[in-house]
Amino acid sequence: MVQISIVRIDGYGPWTLTKGSDREHELQILQSKLYSDVQRLFSQKKALVFFNRFDEMFAVTNGLTVEQHTEILKELMKLHELDISISIGNGVTPYEAHLDAYKARNSKIASNDKFKVYGNAKNDDYVQIMHVDVDGSTSRVSEKLAPYEISSLIASLHAKLTQKFLEKEALTFFLGGDNFMIVANGIDKVETASMLNEVVNNMNIKLKCGIGKARNAREAAEMATKALDTIRDLRKNGKTEQVFELSCL
């Protein structure tokens, strides 16, 4: 089981219209500050936050209670004059967990009269996170393409990764640069390699991937990044691995 919590600015679209036409710079600053605060508060509790849309973020929150979610929401509302809600969902797959959170939000049944925290924290099970990046990106990509062409390639790669891993009910997020993280409970190492190769077919790039398993998201991401670093270290010694897995379960 994996736990996904959706942090959302409610009524964001209509609210932005009240800011006038010269508003975009203010909205970008606000969204950046909000993301920073959401990431900081959740990461302090061993969770990890990813952008979905700029008015909505996904947190991987295995091990966090409803009360801890409420503490985070209280702090966010002190820092930002926004209507913010957090909905909690659980599932065997990340996609199933996010649907559970979505249903909880639509139920409008909050755990507290003052704060909009929906759903229940049900599990303390493991989470699996993959850290994927482009293999040899400096030599194979950056030296051959102009900056915006690289951005176009990465956007295409992101779309293909998202579609392919969604088939297995995994959730893919862009980290920046040429790095992605995939919340992917239930997908093994062999299947991962096959899926990555399908994604980059005819793209003239290769991918490598570290897989991490842990009781909480921060440790799972740490294991995934260590696994990715291990692939690089093995290559220095003449050993080639496309996918490597580490666990602290």
C-alpha positions, 0 to 999 in steps of 0.5 A: 500500500502507498499513501498519496496526499493531494495539496490543492489551492481551492477556487484558484482560477476565479481568485486569480481573475481578481488580481487584474491583467498584470498578474502573471508575475505575482502568481508565479512568485506565489506558486514558487513560494507555496511549493517551497513551503509545502515541500519543506513542511512535508519533507520534515516529516519524511514525506516528499512532494511533487508538482502535479499542476502549479495549483495542485501538488502530490505528496507521498505520505506513507507513515503520516497521520491525519493529525500531522497533515492537519499540522501542516495545513495549519502552518500553510494557512498561516503563511499564505492567505489562500483556501488550501485543502489536503486530501489523503488516499491509500491504494495498492498502486499510486494511481489507486491511492490518488483516486482514493484521495480525489474521492475523499476530497469530493466527499467534503467530509473533513476530519476537523471543523476548521481545516480541510483535511479529507480522508484517512491515513490507513497504512504504514506500508512501503513506498517504491520510488524510481529515479530516472535520468538520461544516460550520458546526457552531456555528451549525447544530448547537450552537445548536439542540441540547442537549449530549447531543443533539449527542452522539447526532447525532455517534454516528449520524454516526460509525456512518454514516461507518463503514458507508459508507467500509467499503464501500470498505475504508476505516477511520473513527475519531472524533477528538472534537468533530465531527471524524473521520479516515478512512484511505482509500487509493484513494478519489478526491476526486469519490467522497469528495464523493458518499459524504459526501452519501449519509451526511448525507442526511436528517440536516440537516447538511453535511460538509466534508473535507480529503484528505492524501497522504504517505509517513507518517501524521503528514504525511498527517494534516497535509496533510488538516488543511491542506486542511480549513483551505484550504476555510475560507479559500476561503470567506472569498473567496467560493469554495465547496469541499466536498472539497479535497486536498493531497499532499506525495508 
